[in-house]
C-alpha cells in the first residue's frame, strides 16, 4: 500500500518523503540499521540520502520481551539509525 501511495504522490508532487519513526523489523542497509520498510522504499524510489531521518529509531525484535527496569533508550532496545550525521552525534550525547 505504501509503495502505491508513494508512486502516486511522486507522480503528482515534486517533493515527496517517507518516514517510519519507530520500526520493529530491522535490517542492515547501506551501513545503517533501518526498518525493513524504509530499506524497501529507499531501494524502490532511490531515497538513500536521509536514511537516518527516515528511520530514526529501530526497536529490536525482543524489545517487548526483554525490557529491563533501567531507564533510557537502550533498556528498550532502541537503536538510532543516524550514524555519524549531526543527528547521530546528538543522539550519542543524549543516550549516554
C-alpha positions as CSV (number, residue, x, y, z in Angstrom):
1,X,0.0,0.0,0.0
2,X,2.8,2.5,0.9
3,X,4.6,1.7,-2.3
4,X,1.4,2.5,-4.4
5,X,0.7,5.7,-2.4
6,X,4.3,6.9,-2.8
7,X,4.2,6.2,-6.5
8,X,1.0,8.2,-6.9
9,X,2.3,11.0,-4.8
10,X,5.5,11.2,-6.8
11,X,3.5,11.4,-10.0
12,X,1.6,14.4,-8.7
13,X,4.1,16.3,-6.4
14,X,7.7,17.3,-7.0
15,X,8.9,16.5,-3.4
16,X,7.7,13.5,-1.5
17,X,9.2,11.8,1.5
18,X,8.8,8.8,3.7
19,X,9.3,8.3,7.4
20,X,8.7,5.4,9.8
21,X,9.6,6.9,13.2
22,X,9.6,3.6,15.0
23,X,10.5,0.5,13.2
24,X,10.1,-3.0,14.5
25,X,11.9,-5.1,12.0
26,X,15.5,-4.0,11.5
27,X,17.8,-4.8,8.5
28,X,21.3,-3.6,7.7
29,X,21.1,-1.3,4.7
30,X,23.9,0.9,3.4
31,X,25.9,0.6,6.7
32,X,22.9,1.6,8.8
33,X,20.4,-0.4,10.7
34,X,17.0,0.7,9.5
35,X,13.4,-0.6,9.4
36,X,12.8,-3.1,6.6
37,X,10.1,-0.8,5.1
38,X,12.4,2.1,5.0
39,X,15.0,0.0,3.2
40,X,12.4,-1.1,0.7
41,X,11.2,2.4,0.0
42,X,14.7,3.7,-0.3
43,X,15.6,1.0,-2.8
44,X,12.4,1.3,-4.9
45,X,12.4,5.2,-5.0
46,X,16.1,6.0,-4.7
47,X,15.7,7.7,-1.3
48,X,19.1,7.0,0.0
49,X,20.1,10.5,1.2
50,X,18.4,10.7,4.5
51,X,18.0,7.1,5.7
52,X,18.7,8.0,9.3
53,X,15.9,10.6,9.3
54,X,13.5,8.2,7.6
55,X,14.1,5.6,10.3
56,X,15.3,7.4,13.4
57,X,14.5,4.6,15.9
58,X,14.6,0.9,15.3
59,X,13.3,-1.4,18.0
60,X,15.0,-4.7,18.4
61,X,12.8,-7.8,17.8
62,X,12.9,-8.8,21.5
63,X,12.1,-5.3,22.9
64,X,8.8,-6.2,24.5
65,X,10.2,-9.4,25.9
66,X,13.5,-8.3,27.4
67,X,12.6,-4.9,28.8
68,X,14.7,-4.1,31.8
69,X,14.0,-1.9,34.8
70,X,16.7,0.6,33.7
71,X,15.6,3.8,32.1
72,X,16.6,5.1,28.7
73,X,16.5,4.0,25.1
74,X,19.0,1.2,25.5
75,X,16.7,-0.5,28.0
76,X,14.0,-0.6,25.4
77,X,16.3,-2.0,22.7
78,X,16.2,1.2,20.6
79,X,18.9,1.7,18.0
80,X,19.3,5.1,16.3
81,X,19.9,4.8,12.6
82,X,21.6,8.1,12.2
83,X,25.3,7.0,12.1
84,X,27.8,9.9,12.1
85,X,25.3,12.5,11.0
86,X,24.7,15.6,13.2
87,X,21.5,13.9,14.4
88,X,23.5,10.7,15.2
89,X,26.1,12.7,17.2
90,X,23.3,14.4,19.1
91,X,21.7,11.0,19.8
92,X,25.0,9.7,21.1
93,X,25.3,12.7,23.5
94,X,21.7,12.2,24.6
95,X,21.9,8.4,25.2
96,X,25.0,8.4,27.5
